[in-house]
């Protein structure tokens, strides 16, 4: 049941995202679109509650409960950036918004971009580790928590990999080839920033809590 619910949550995430952005940009109903987008976090709440109830009812903790914790952690940390990423492209395609800014490719700007990306993955893994530890305490010493702790180890590997990747761009920055034209300012630089057309026209709308400040988060989804 847990795995099925995870799949349902993932599908529902994209369905709600498509519906919310369609209402905002195509139907010109920003308030209704905002309401739909603000339903996104409820998916993680539902999954967390169902997982806790399953454990409370005596289910043996296994890889499925660990996967649920990992999914929740990554949804919390990466979900908003994913929404902003899609929002900028949806705005450009359907609402006349500016083209999304490509991430910087060279030097310090690229290193900062990689660290920002790594920070999200590290946060996701950290949240997952905390949720997994909460599950371990919830089950108690009498239960078999080996599978939950195995997921914690995997999350430590995720953190390590991201630190290594970002650190490599700091220690060995990618240099601009000779004759290459100046790239547009990206997240790491101080140049121009692309943004959501809707956010520019409606800066006070409640949905910008999820999709606002697009230009600062237009990054590759690694």
matplotlib code that plots the C-alpha trace (Angstrom):
import matplotlib.pyplot as plt

x = [0.0, 2.8, 4.5, 1.2, 0.6, 4.0, 3.2, -0.2, 1.5, 4.0, 1.3, -0.9, 2.1, 2.4, -1.4, -1.8, 1.1, -0.2, -3.7, -2.5, -0.3, -3.0, -5.5, -3.0, -1.8, -4.4, -7.6, -6.5, -7.8, -4.8, -6.6, -8.0, -4.6, -3.0, -5.4, -4.5, -0.8, -1.0, -2.5, 0.8, 2.3, -0.8, 0.5, 3.5, 1.3, -1.0, 1.9, 3.5, 0.2, -0.5, 3.0, 2.8, -0.6, 0.8, 3.6, 1.3, -0.9, 1.9, 3.5, 7.1, 9.3, 10.9, 12.2, 8.8, 8.5, 12.1, 11.3, 8.3, 10.5, 13.0, 10.2, 8.8, 12.3, 13.0, 9.6, 9.9, 13.4, 13.2, 9.5, 9.4, 12.5, 10.8, 7.6, 9.6, 11.5, 8.3, 6.6, 9.2, 8.9, 5.1, 5.1, 7.5, 5.5, 2.0, 2.1, 4.8, 7.2, 11.0, 13.0, 14.3, 17.9, 20.3, 22.6, 26.1, 28.7, 32.1, 34.1, 32.9, 29.3, 29.2, 30.6, 28.0, 25.3, 26.5, 26.6, 23.1, 21.9, 23.9, 22.4, 18.9, 19.9, 21.7, 18.6, 16.5, 18.7, 18.9, 15.1, 14.9, 17.5, 15.5, 12.2, 13.9, 15.3, 11.9, 10.6, 13.3, 12.4, 8.7, 9.2, 11.4, 14.1, 12.0, 11.3, 13.6, 14.8, 17.7, 16.0, 15.3, 19.0, 20.1, 18.1, 20.0, 23.3, 22.1, 21.2, 24.7, 26.1, 23.8, 25.2, 28.8, 28.3, 26.8, 29.6, 32.2, 30.5, 30.1, 33.6, 35.1, 33.8, 35.3, 38.7, 38.8, 36.6, 35.6, 37.2, 35.6, 37.1, 39.0, 36.7, 33.6, 30.9, 29.9, 27.1, 24.0, 24.1, 23.0, 22.2, 25.8, 26.4, 24.9, 23.4, 19.8, 17.3, 14.4, 11.2, 7.6, 5.5, 2.7, 4.9, 5.9, 2.3, 1.0, 3.8, 1.4, -0.3, -0.2, 1.0, 4.3, 5.2, 5.7, 6.6, 8.0, 11.5, 11.9, 15.0, 17.0, 16.1, 16.2, 18.6, 19.2, 17.3, 20.0]
y = [0.0, 2.4, 2.0, 2.5, 5.7, 7.0, 6.5, 8.2, 11.1, 11.6, 11.4, 13.8, 16.3, 16.6, 16.7, 19.5, 21.4, 21.2, 22.2, 25.0, 26.6, 26.1, 28.0, 30.7, 31.3, 29.8, 30.3, 33.6, 32.5, 33.3, 32.8, 29.4, 28.4, 29.5, 27.3, 24.3, 24.9, 25.3, 21.8, 20.3, 20.1, 18.2, 15.2, 14.8, 15.2, 12.4, 10.1, 10.8, 10.2, 6.9, 5.7, 6.5, 4.7, 1.7, 1.4, 2.1, -0.8, -3.2, -3.3, -4.4, -1.5, -2.3, -0.7, 0.7, 2.8, 4.0, 4.9, 6.9, 9.0, 9.6, 10.6, 13.1, 14.6, 15.0, 16.4, 19.0, 20.1, 19.8, 20.3, 24.2, 24.4, 22.0, 24.1, 27.3, 25.5, 24.4, 27.7, 29.7, 27.5, 27.4, 31.2, 31.6, 29.2, 30.2, 33.7, 35.6, 35.4, 35.9, 32.9, 30.9, 31.7, 28.9, 28.0, 29.5, 27.2, 28.5, 29.8, 31.0, 31.4, 27.7, 26.7, 28.7, 27.1, 23.7, 24.4, 25.8, 22.6, 20.5, 22.3, 21.3, 17.6, 17.8, 19.3, 16.6, 13.9, 15.6, 15.7, 12.0, 11.1, 12.9, 11.3, 7.9, 8.5, 9.5, 6.2, 4.3, 5.9, 5.4, 1.7, 1.4, -1.0, -4.1, -3.6, -4.4, -1.1, -2.4, -1.4, 2.1, 2.6, 1.3, 4.1, 6.6, 5.2, 5.7, 9.3, 9.9, 8.7, 11.2, 14.0, 12.9, 12.6, 16.1, 17.6, 16.0, 17.2, 20.8, 20.8, 19.7, 22.8, 24.9, 23.3, 22.8, 25.5, 25.0, 27.7, 29.5, 28.5, 31.1, 33.1, 31.9, 34.7, 36.0, 33.9, 35.6, 36.2, 33.1, 32.3, 32.5, 35.8, 39.2, 39.4, 39.5, 37.0, 35.3, 35.2, 34.1, 36.3, 35.8, 36.7, 39.9, 40.9, 39.7, 40.1, 39.8, 36.7, 33.9, 31.3, 33.1, 31.4, 28.4, 29.8, 33.2, 34.4, 32.1, 33.7, 32.9, 29.2, 28.5, 25.6, 22.2, 19.6, 17.1]
z = [0.0, 0.8, -2.5, -4.3, -2.3, -3.2, -6.9, -6.4, -4.7, -7.5, -10.2, -8.2, -7.8, -11.6, -12.2, -9.6, -11.0, -14.6, -13.4, -11.2, -13.9, -16.6, -14.4, -13.8, -17.3, -19.7, -17.8, -16.3, -12.9, -10.6, -7.3, -8.3, -9.6, -6.4, -4.4, -6.5, -6.2, -2.5, -2.3, -3.3, 0.3, 1.4, -0.6, 1.7, 4.8, 3.6, 2.9, 6.3, 8.2, 6.3, 6.9, 10.7, 10.9, 9.1, 11.6, 14.6, 13.4, 13.9, 10.4, 10.4, 9.2, 5.9, 2.8, 1.8, 5.0, 4.4, 0.8, 2.0, 4.3, 1.5, -0.9, 1.6, 2.3, -1.4, -2.1, 0.6, -0.5, -4.3, -4.9, -4.7, -7.1, -9.5, -9.5, -10.2, -13.0, -14.6, -14.0, -15.9, -18.9, -18.8, -18.5, -21.4, -23.6, -22.9, -21.3, -23.1, -20.2, -20.7, -21.8, -18.8, -18.0, -18.5, -15.6, -15.7, -17.2, -16.1, -13.2, -9.9, -11.1, -12.1, -8.7, -6.8, -9.0, -8.2, -4.5, -4.5, -6.3, -3.9, -0.9, -2.0, -2.3, 1.0, 2.6, 1.1, 2.4, 5.8, 6.1, 5.0, 7.7, 10.3, 9.3, 9.3, 12.8, 13.9, 12.6, 14.4, 17.7, 16.9, 16.4, 19.5, 20.5, 20.1, 16.4, 13.5, 12.2, 10.1, 6.8, 8.1, 9.1, 5.7, 4.1, 6.4, 5.1, 1.5, 2.3, 3.7, 0.4, -1.4, 0.7, 0.1, -3.7, -3.9, -1.8, -4.0, -7.2, -6.0, -4.4, -7.7, -9.4, -6.7, -6.7, -10.4, -11.9, -15.5, -17.7, -20.5, -23.9, -25.7, -28.0, -26.3, -26.1, -22.7, -21.3, -19.8, -16.0, -14.1, -10.6, -9.5, -11.3, -11.2, -14.7, -15.8, -14.4, -16.0, -14.1, -14.1, -16.3, -13.8, -10.8, -12.5, -13.1, -9.8, -7.2, -4.2, -5.2, -2.6, -5.1, -5.4, -2.1, -4.3, -7.7, -7.0, -7.5, -10.5, -11.8, -8.7, -9.0, -12.7, -12.5, -14.1, -12.2, -11.4]

ax = plt.figure().add_subplot(projection="3d")
ax.plot(x, y, z, "-o")
ax.set_aspect("equal")
plt.show()
